[in-house]
Amino acid sequence: MGRIVIDKEECKGCYICVNACPKGLLKKSETRNEHGDYPVEFVGDEGSCIGCAMCAQSCPDVAIKEVYR
């Protein structure tokens, strides 16, 4: 099973991935990145991500990658 890694500096805060996650595990961060955007952040616990990679596939900025354990 995979897990996701979010590059918060590449994320422009479009939040397409938030709607793409079937488990609702992504949300807008309360902290800005170096570009002044509010990136997404993972809010689930270890094991809650099902590894579908819908978030990564929907990200227009390629700021989310799925990695395998």
Secondary structure, DSSP 8 states (H G I E B T S, - for coil): -EEEEE-TTT-----HHHHH-TT--EEE-SS--TTS---EEE-S-TT------HHHHH-TT--EEEEE-
